[in-house]
Amino acid sequence: MRALVPLALLLAAPVAAQTGPTEATPDAGGRIETARALVDKMNIDRLLDFQFASLMPLVTGNVLGVMQTSSDAPAGIKQVLATPEGQAKVRAIVSEEMLAAMRSRYPEIREAAAEEYRRSFSEEDLKAIVAFYNTQAGQHLLALQPQLQQRLAEFGKGMGRDAGMAAFPKIRARIEALAKTQAPAATKQDKK
C-alpha cells in the first residue's frame, strides 16, 4: 500500500522541481497540516480509484487463474468458472470486493502521503505547492491527471509489449546457451 505514495509524490513533480527536499525534521508549526491540505487538494482518492481500476483486469485474471488451477478450490467454484458467464460474474465480484477493500485503506494512504510530503518539503514549499494547485494551471493539471495517466499507461503497455517481443529471442538464445554450458556439468554429477 505504501508503494502508492510515490504516485502521489510524482503528482507534484513540476512544483517540486523548483526546490530541493528538506531533511526529515520533526513537525514544527503545523507542517503536517499543510501536507494534509496538499493531499486533499490533489484528490488522491480519485487517482487511486483510477490506478486500482486499471489494475483490476490483471488482479481478477490472476485470481481466476488461481481458482481454476487450485486443487483446493471447491467443485462449486470450478463449476461456476467453467462458463464465460460464470467467469464474468466472478470477475465482477473480485473487482468489487478488491476495490472496496482498497478504498477502505485510502485514509492510511492519504496520511502516508501527507507524512512523505511533510518529510520532503519545508512549510514554505508545501504552501507554494498548494498555491500552485489553486491556480488555473494547477486546477487544469489536477483535472487532466487521470487522463494523462491513462494515456501514459497505454503507451507504457505498448512499449513494454514491444520491448518484450524484441528481447525474447535474445533471452531465449542466452538461456539456451546457458543450458548447453550447464548440461555437461549436470551429466557429470548424474553419473556419480
C-alpha positions, 0 to 999 in steps of 0.5 A, a space after each residue: 500500500 505504501 508503494 502508492 505514495 510515490 504516485 502521489 509524490 510524482 503528482 507534484 513533480 513540476 512544483 517540486 522541481 523548483 526546490 530541493 527536499 528538506 531533511 526529515 525534521 520533526 513537525 514544527 508549526 503545523 507542517 503536517 497540516 499543510 501536507 494534509 491540505 496538499 493531499 486533499 487538494 490533489 484528490 488522491 482518492 480519485 487517482 487511486 480509484 483510477 490506478 486500482 481500476 486499471 489494475 483490476 483486469 490483471 488482479 481478477 485474471 490472476 485470481 481466476 487463474 488461481 481458482 481454476 488451477 487450485 486443487 483446493 478450490 471447491 467443485 462449486 467454484 470450478 463449476 461456476 468458472 467453467 462458463 464465460 458467464 460464470 467467469 464474468 460474474 466472478 470477475 465482477 465480484 473480485 473487482 468489487 470486493 478488491 476495490 472496496 477493500 482498497 478504498 477502505 485503506 485510502 485514509 492510511 494512504 492519504 496520511 502516508 502521503 501527507 507524512 512523505 510530503 511533510 518529510 520532503 518539503 519545508 512549510 514554505 514549499 508545501 504552501 507554494 505547492 498548494 498555491 500552485 494547485 489553486 491556480 488555473 494551471 494547477 486546477 487544469 493539471 489536477 483535472 487532466 491527471 487521470 487522463 494523462 495517466 491513462 494515456 501514459 499507461 497505454 503507451 507504457 503497455 505498448 512499449 513494454 509489449 514491444 520491448 518484450 517481443 524484441 528481447 525474447 529471442 535474445 533471452 531465449 538464445 542466452 538461456 539456451 546457451 546457458 543450458 548447453 554450458 550447464 548440461 555437461 556439468 549436470 551429466 557429470 554429477 548424474 553419473 556419480 
